[in-house]
Structures are given as structure tokens and as C-alpha cells.
Amino acid sequence: MEGLEGFALRLILELYKASGLPVGEGYKPSTFYYARRGWRREDVGVYRRGLELRGCVRINRVYLDDGAGEVEADVLSESGERWYKVKLIIPLDFECNCPWSSRRFNPCKHVYATTLRVLEDAGVNIGDGILELLVYEGLNRVAYHKARAASAMV
């Protein structure tokens, strides 16, 4: 896909910058792994579910021009019954129209799936631990700052 490699490179740079953003006491990232009711499974966190869903991402549009960019994608729900619209935006931001995302600022599994799919399609090794950390921390720290800005407006 034309422009995807350029967008992916810019996305990695944006994730790197965002992963270093300061956070305060209220920083509560989305789950990478989690345990519930004594049942442990490493692949049930939001990030891990996004990793599993990346094969269900349909990239519709890639735009990159003079430091700004956007990827629009559709991501199939885990049930296979609905498509959710995701946008990755540069300077780094994200949107998803899923019910989970509409109630929270944190990135949902569809945002993670789209991010990982863009990087993977551009030839990036998404299994690299450092890249996983950049994606996870970068998106969560952007979400933290979005939530703080929204609460300051109220």
C-alpha cells in the first residue's frame, strides 16, 4: 500500500516520543496482561487481544503529508458480527467507534490491532519487545493526556 511504510515510520517515531511523556498518580494504562477471579491467561489483556485481531483489520485509507497523517481502517469484532471504524492519526492520536472506546480514553483492542497491522504490513517486526513497549506505552500515555485535557475542560 503506497505511503504505508512512511506512515509506519512516522508512527514509530510518534510512539517513541509519546512513550516518554510524563504521567502522574492517576495513570492507569489499559491491560497488557491481566488476571481475573484466580484464572490466569496471558493472552487476555487488551493489547494481546489486539495482537490476535490484527488479521481482522481492513486498511481503507493511508494519508501522510508534511508531518500529518491518518490511517482509516475497519476491524472485525471478535464475534465476527460487526465492523468497527478506527483512525490512527499523526501527530499521535486515535479513535474507535466501539462501545468500549466510547466510555474510556484508553486504547481498545481495535486500536492496538490497527496499529500492529500497519506496522506489520510495513515490514516491522511486531514481536520485538521494545516495539511492543513503544506501542503499549505510547498509546496509553497519549490516552492519559487526552483524559487530563478533557477533565480540565469540565
ABEGO torsion letter per residue (X at the ends): XBGAAAAAAAAAAAAAAAAABBBBAABBBBBABBBBGGBBBAAABAAAAAAAAAAABBBABBBBBGGBBBBBBBBBBAAGABBBBBBBBOBBBBBBABAAAAABABBBAAAAAAAAAAAAAAGBBAABAAAAAAAAAAAAAAAAAAAAAAAAAX
